[in-house]
Amino acid sequence: MDFFSSMTVSSSALAAERTRMNLISSNLANASATRTPEGGPYKRKDAVFAATPLENPFNRVLDGATGQGVRKVDVSEIVEDQNPPRLQYDPGHPDANPQGYVAMPNVNVVEEMADMISATRAYEANVTAVQAAKSMAMKTLEIGR
């Protein structure tokens, strides 16, 4: 794998984790939203990651020689959490049902914060990988001096 391939793989992970972080931010921001354009409370969203082959001629040769492929990460889809909304007793709320319960979003703030920490750590690890590949490339260029 060349330096640019490793940077491409890491940059795909950076983009995927950025998407994940945006979804976490949206989930946290809408943790109390009881109305959406679709009707009902906000539904938690999550990114589904998929490992996809990194396509370039060098990798095709490498795949043939080793039987293993270099994979990057892509966000294959964004899914809505299918768990039911939380019912919270608040008879004075404008969206309360006749029994006084309000359908609240299925967002668990503690879970979202844990996911945020995980996304941040994965992002930082990939930034480090890009910096290491860049450093290796610079050291290689110094050989010719």
Protein Blocks (a to p, Z undefined) as FASTA:
>chain_A
ZZklmmmmmmmmmmmmmmmmmmmmmmmmmmmccbdfkopjdddddddddddddddfklmm
mmmmnopacdddddfbdcddfbdcdddddfkbmkbcfkopacddfbdfklmmmmmmmmmm
mmmmmmmmmmmmmmmmmmmmmmmZZ
